[in-house]
Each structure stands twice: as C-alpha cells, then as structure tokens.
C-alpha cells in the first residue's frame, strides 16, 4: 500500500514538473517573440516594396535617374558624339526612365530624337528605328488624351513595315492591331475595332504557339460585332473562340474556357435568346458545343443567368416551374447574389419578397454587398447600406 502511494505521488510530481517545464518554455518563447517582433517589422519595412519603395518613391528615383542620364547626354553632345551608338544607348535608357517616372510627354520627345539618330545610323527601313516607332505609340497609348497620336503612330508603323515578314515585325504588327482595336472600342467605334481585331486574329493564326490568345481574341471580336449590331457574326465568332480555347488542355486554358462559356450564355440571355435550354432532338449550336466538349458542368443554372442579366420575366417563369431560391452556380453563388452582381433591383426585390436568404455567401465567403461592389453598381451599394 505504501509502495503504491509512493509511486502515485512520484508520478504526479513528475507530471507536474513536466507541465511546469512546458509552461516555462512556452512563456520564454512568447517573450522572445515579443522582443524580436519590432526588429522583424523594422527589417520588413526596410526590405518590402510595400513599405519603402512606394509609388511616389519609385517615381522620384526614376526622375533622379533621368536627370543623371541627361547630364551624361549633355557631355556626350558637347563632345560631338551624340549621334553614335553610345548616344543611342543613353537615349534608350533616358526614355525608359522617363516612362517609369510617368513623364510621358518628355519620353515622347526623347523617343523621336532616338528615332532620328537610329535612322541615320541604320537607315530608314531598318527594323530598329521601326520598333522604336512602335515604342512611341505605346508611350502615347498610356495616356487617354494622347490616344489620337498613338493611333497615327501605330498606323504609320503598319504602313512602314508592310513588306517586312520577319518574326519580330509580325509580332509587333500584331500588337499594333490589338492596340488599335482597344482604342477604337474605347471611342465607341465598334466596326473599326472589329476590323483591326480581325487583322490581329489573322496575324495570330500564323503562330501555332498562341492558340489560347487566339481564342480569347476571337471572343473579343464577338463582343465588338455584337456592339455594332452584327449578332449572327458575333455568335459564330464566340463559338469559334470557345472551340479554340477547348484545344488548350492545361489548367489555365480550362479556367478561361469555363469563364468564356458562361460569358457566351450570358451574351445569349441578355438578348432574350434562351434556345440553349431546349431539350428536343434538334440542339442549338451552343448546347451542341458544350455537349461535344463534355463541359456540362460549366453551364450555370438558367435562373442564375436570368437573374444576372435582369430578365425578371424569365426569373418569374423559372420560379413558377419550381426552381429553388437557394439554387447555386459552380461558385456557390445563389440567385440573389447573381442578381446583385447584375445590378437589377427589380429582380433583387422580387427574390427578397419571395423569401431569399439575404445573408447567403458563396464559397469565397462573399455576400450580397460584395457582389454589388464587384458589379460596380455604386447606387445600389448605397441603397443596400
């Protein structure tokens, strides 16, 4: 009996000592962490670009570099060696520093001077001054007020390199077509944007390694055609882009494919075309494409599409057919969340009156207010507050 009592007391003592030792180690670790935390934060502030090298600091450093390069250029000009390869190299460094410093007008003047020197060094038809001309257009396209100048420069580059079939020139011409299409789209000239996008696609078709970008640009062309009123051609271009994206088998390609299939179905729903829901023997082109690709899981529920595009009559019809208010798409977004993203207050009001869960969240944890903000519907955001 005494032996058992002794063993019990001994084991309890050892257990208490072990726990005390663990508690002491834990307290020491906490103290060490609290002691080192300010030092770690100071080191992080010194190293991380988010603290030390903010945008303003980066611009100031770039301007300082530009001033240093300008002083070197003055010395080179004083010695009469500006129109040499050394002067060309300094001018290239100068305009890049000016672009980083967001001094786009000064960068444009520097690029023009560089083009004139390169034409004297290499000749007017050499690829080097032509590529610098493209850089001038890129510089102009960064500022909305200078887009007209950018258009002139890009068109001039296309005209000057019409007879050049080198790979680098073809790639640069492709970028010019893309920039022109984007600028004309911003200006609301959708037919001209579609024309340049077709030329961009024709250049992409000559390059086998750009299949994914080719599919995305075909879908961009479909959007331009739809905005210009050519819905039949837009539909064909959309389907062609989806078929091109389907050939890309990696994870990123499948992600783009899922996004664009949903964009296509939304495009159809916005125009009141719900033919992709037909279950008869004769399938529509959209439904047949999705069936052949085996991507049925990419099709969101029709009521979610109707809520997102604000088609209140279709929403009522689907609800009358027995659709649940808790129906979700592949991302876990309910009908109410899709309506918030679309910005249709009529559909939102209807769903809330029917008893939809206003506190619902998707798989990311985003709620109705997040979806309104993602859809950039500022007025509705204020009303929901």
C-alpha positions in Angstrom: 0.0 0.0 0.0 2.8 2.4 0.9 4.7 1.4 -2.3 1.6 2.2 -4.4 1.1 5.6 -2.6 4.8 6.4 -3.2 4.6 5.5 -6.9 1.4 7.6 -7.3 3.0 10.6 -5.6 6.2 10.2 -7.6 4.3 10.0 -10.9 2.2 13.1 -10.0 5.4 15.0 -9.1 7.0 14.1 -12.4 3.9 15.1 -14.3 3.7 18.4 -12.5 7.4 19.1 -13.2 6.9 18.2 -16.9 3.9 20.6 -17.2 5.8 23.3 -15.3 8.8 22.9 -17.7 6.5 23.1 -20.7 4.8 26.2 -19.3 8.2 27.9 -18.7 9.3 27.0 -22.3 6.1 28.5 -23.7 6.5 31.7 -21.6 10.1 32.1 -22.8 9.1 31.6 -26.4 6.3 34.2 -26.1 8.8 36.7 -24.5 11.3 36.1 -27.3 8.7 36.6 -29.9 7.6 39.9 -28.3 11.2 41.0 -28.1 12.0 40.2 -31.7 8.7 41.4 -33.3 9.7 45.1 -33.6 13.0 44.2 -35.1 11.3 41.9 -37.7 8.8 44.6 -38.6 11.7 47.1 -39.0 13.5 44.7 -41.3 10.3 44.1 -43.3 9.8 47.8 -43.6 13.3 48.2 -44.9 13.1 45.3 -47.4 9.5 45.2 -48.6 8.5 47.4 -51.6 5.1 47.9 -49.9 6.8 50.0 -47.2 10.0 51.6 -48.5 9.5 51.7 -52.3 6.1 53.1 -52.7 4.9 54.5 -55.9 6.0 58.1 -55.1 9.4 56.9 -54.0 9.8 54.9 -57.2 8.8 57.9 -59.3 11.3 60.1 -57.5 14.1 57.6 -58.0 13.2 57.3 -61.7 13.3 61.1 -62.1 16.7 61.2 -60.4 18.0 58.5 -62.9 16.6 60.6 -65.8 18.5 63.7 -64.5 21.7 61.8 -64.3 21.3 60.4 -67.8 20.5 63.9 -69.1 23.8 65.2 -67.7 25.7 62.3 -69.4 23.9 63.2 -72.7 24.9 66.8 -72.4 28.5 65.8 -72.0 28.2 63.5 -75.0 26.6 66.2 -77.1 29.4 68.7 -76.1 32.0 66.2 -77.4 30.1 65.8 -80.7 29.4 62.1 -80.1 25.6 62.2 -79.6 24.8 60.6 -83.0 26.7 57.4 -82.1 25.8 54.0 -80.6 26.7 55.5 -77.2 24.2 58.3 -77.7 21.6 55.8 -78.8 22.1 53.7 -75.7 21.8 56.7 -73.4 18.6 57.9 -75.2 17.1 54.4 -74.7 17.9 54.5 -71.0 16.6 58.0 -70.7 13.1 57.4 -72.3 12.7 54.2 -70.2 13.5 56.2 -67.0 11.0 58.9 -68.1 8.3 56.4 -68.7 8.9 54.9 -65.2 8.7 58.4 -63.8 5.4 58.9 -65.8 6.9 61.8 -67.8 5.2 60.6 -71.0 5.4 63.8 -73.0 9.1 64.2 -72.3 9.6 60.5 -73.1 7.8 61.0 -76.5 10.3 63.8 -77.3 13.2 61.5 -76.3 11.9 58.7 -78.5 11.5 61.0 -81.5 15.2 62.1 -81.1 16.2 58.4 -80.8 14.3 57.5 -84.0 16.1 60.2 -85.9 19.5 59.0 -84.7 18.7 55.4 -85.4 17.7 56.2 -89.0 21.0 58.0 -89.5 22.9 55.0 -88.1 20.9 52.1 -89.6 18.8 53.5 -92.4 15.1 54.3 -92.7 14.0 50.7 -93.4 15.9 49.1 -90.7 13.8 47.2 -88.1 15.5 49.0 -85.2 14.1 52.5 -85.8 10.7 51.0 -86.8 10.5 49.2 -83.5 11.3 52.4 -81.7 8.4 54.0 -83.6 6.2 51.3 -82.1 7.5 52.2 -78.6 6.5 55.8 -79.3 2.9 54.6 -80.0 2.9 52.5 -76.8 4.1 55.6 -74.9 1.2 57.7 -76.3 -1.4 54.9 -75.6 -0.6 55.1 -71.9 -2.4 58.5 -71.7 -6.0 58.8 -72.7 -5.5 62.3 -74.1 -2.7 61.1 -76.4 -4.6 58.2 -77.9 -5.1 60.1 -81.2 -1.4 60.4 -81.6 -1.0 56.7 -80.7 -3.4 55.7 -83.5 -1.4 57.8 -86.0 1.9 56.2 -84.9 0.5 52.6 -85.0 -0.9 53.1 -88.5 2.4 54.6 -89.6 4.3 51.6 -88.2 1.9 49.2 -90.0 2.4 51.1 -93.3 6.2 51.2 -92.9 6.6 47.5 -92.2 4.1 46.2 -94.7 6.9 44.5 -96.8 8.8 43.1 -93.8 8.0 39.5 -93.0 10.4 38.9 -90.1 9.1 37.2 -87.0 9.7 40.2 -84.7 8.0 42.6 -87.1 4.9 40.3 -87.4 4.7 40.1 -83.6 4.9 43.9 -83.3 2.3 44.5 -86.0 0.0 42.1 -84.1 0.4 44.3 -81.0 -0.4 47.4 -83.1 -3.6 45.8 -84.4 -4.6 44.9 -80.9 -3.9 48.4 -79.5 -5.9 50.0 -82.3 -8.8 47.7 -81.7 -8.8 48.6 -78.0 -8.6 52.3 -78.6 -11.4 52.3 -81.2 -13.5 50.2 -78.7 -13.0 52.9 -76.1 -14.1 55.5 -78.5 -17.3 53.6 -79.3 -16.3 52.9 -82.9 -17.0 49.2 -82.8 -17.0 48.4 -86.5 -13.5 49.8 -86.9 -12.4 48.0 -83.7 -13.8 44.7 -85.2 -11.8 45.4 -88.4 -8.5 45.7 -86.6 -9.3 42.8 -84.3 -9.8 40.6 -87.4 -6.3 41.7 -88.6 -4.9 40.8 -85.2 -6.5 37.4 -85.3 -5.2 36.8 -88.9 -1.7 37.5 -87.5 -2.2 35.2 -84.6 -3.4 32.3 -86.9 0.1 32.3 -88.4 1.6 31.4 -85.0 0.8 28.0 -83.6 2.0 28.8 -80.1 -0.7 31.4 -79.5 -3.8 29.2 -79.5 -5.1 30.4 -76.2 -4.7 34.1 -77.0 -6.3 33.4 -80.4 -9.4 32.0 -78.7 -9.7 35.0 -76.4 -9.3 37.5 -79.2 -12.0 35.7 -81.3 -14.3 36.2 -78.3 -13.3 39.9 -78.1 -14.2 40.2 -81.8 -17.6 38.6 -81.0 -18.2 41.4 -78.4 -17.2 44.1 -80.9 -19.5 42.6 -83.5 -22.4 42.4 -81.0 -22.0 46.0 -80.0 -22.0 47.0 -83.7 -25.3 45.1 -84.2 -23.9 42.1 -86.2 -25.4 39.4 -83.8 -25.1 36.5 -86.3 -21.4 37.0 -86.9 -20.9 37.6 -83.2 -22.5 34.3 -82.3 -20.2 32.5 -84.9 -17.1 34.2 -83.6 -18.0 33.4 -80.0 -18.4 29.7 -80.8 -15.2 29.7 -82.8 -13.3 31.2 -79.9 -14.7 28.6 -77.5 -13.7 25.8 -79.8 -10.2 27.2 -80.0 -9.9 27.5 -76.2 -11.1 23.9 -75.8 -7.9 22.8 -77.6 -5.8 24.2 -74.7 -5.7 21.3 -72.2 -3.8 22.9 -69.3 -5.4 24.3 -66.1 -5.3 27.9 -67.2 -6.9 27.1 -70.5 -9.7 25.2 -68.8 -10.2 28.2 -66.5 -10.5 30.5 -69.4 -12.9 28.1 -71.2 -15.2 28.0 -68.2 -15.3 31.7 -67.9 -16.0 32.3 -71.6 -18.7 29.6 -71.9 -20.6 31.4 -69.1 -19.9 34.7 -70.9 -21.4 33.3 -74.1 -24.5 32.0 -72.4 -24.9 35.4 -70.6 -24.5 37.1 -74.0 -27.3 34.9 -75.4 -29.5 35.5 -72.3 -29.1 39.3 -72.5 -30.6 39.3 -75.9 -33.6 37.1 -74.8 -32.3 34.0 -76.6 -32.9 31.1 -74.3 -32.7 28.5 -77.1 -29.7 26.8 -75.4 -32.1 25.4 -72.9 -34.1 23.4 -75.5 -34.1 19.7 -74.7 -35.5 18.5 -78.0 -33.7 16.4 -80.6 -32.5 19.4 -82.5 -29.9 21.1 -80.3 -28.7 24.6 -80.8 -25.1 25.4 -81.6 -24.2 26.5 -78.1 -25.7 23.4 -76.4 -24.2 21.1 -79.0 -20.7 22.6 -78.5 -20.9 22.2 -74.7 -22.2 18.7 -75.1 -19.4 17.7 -77.5 -16.7 19.2 -75.3 -18.2 17.4 -72.2 -18.3 20.6 -70.3 -21.9 20.5 -69.0 -20.7 21.3 -65.5 -19.6 24.8 -66.9 -23.3 25.7 -67.6 -24.7 27.8 -64.7 -28.4 27.2 -63.8 -30.6 29.1 -66.2 -32.3 31.0 -63.3 -28.9 32.3 -62.2 -28.3 33.6 -65.7 -31.7 35.2 -65.9 -31.2 36.9 -62.5 -27.7 38.2 -63.6 -29.0 39.7 -66.8 -32.0 41.2 -65.1 -34.7 39.3 -67.1 -37.4 39.4 -64.4 -40.0 37.6 -66.6 -37.7 34.6 -67.0 -36.9 34.6 -63.3 -40.7 34.5 -62.5 -41.1 31.7 -65.1 -38.4 29.6 -63.6 -39.7 30.1 -60.1 -43.2 29.2 -61.3 -41.7 26.0 -62.7 -40.4 25.0 -59.2 -36.9 26.4 -59.2 -35.5 26.8 -55.7 -34.5 30.2 -54.3 -31.3 28.5 -53.0 -30.1 27.4 -56.4 -26.4 28.0 -56.7 -23.9 28.1 -59.6 -20.5 26.4 -59.6 -19.0 29.0 -57.3 -21.7 28.7 -54.7 -23.5 32.0 -55.6 -27.2 31.9 -55.1 -29.8 33.6 -57.4 -29.9 36.6 -55.1 -26.1 37.0 -55.3 -26.1 36.8 -59.1 -28.9 39.4 -59.3 -26.8 41.7 -57.1 -23.9 41.3 -59.4 -26.1 42.1 -62.4 -27.4 45.2 -60.6 -31.1 44.6 -61.3 -33.0 46.0 -58.2 -36.3 44.7 -59.6 -35.0 41.1 -59.5 -33.4 41.6 -56.1 -36.7 43.0 -54.7 -38.7 40.1 -56.1 -36.3 37.5 -54.7 -36.3 39.1 -51.2 -40.1 39.3 -51.3 -40.2 35.5 -52.1 -38.0 34.8 -49.1 -34.5 34.5 -50.5 -31.7 34.3 -47.9 -30.2 37.8 -47.7 -27.3 36.6 -45.6 -26.2 33.9 -48.1 -22.5 33.7 -49.1 -20.6 31.9 -51.8 -17.6 29.5 -51.5 -15.3 32.5 -51.1 -17.4 33.9 -48.3 -18.6 36.9 -50.4 -22.1 38.2 -49.5 -24.6 40.3 -51.5 -22.8 43.6 -50.8 -19.6 42.2 -52.2 -21.4 41.1 -55.4 -22.9 44.6 -55.8 -19.4 46.1 -55.4 -17.9 43.6 -57.9 -20.6 44.6 -60.4 -19.6 48.3 -59.8 -23.2 49.3 -59.1 -22.4 52.2 -56.7 -26.0 53.5 -56.4 -27.3 50.1 -55.4 -24.5 49.8 -52.8 -25.6 53.0 -51.1 -29.2 51.8 -51.1 -28.2 48.4 -49.5 -26.4 50.2 -46.7 
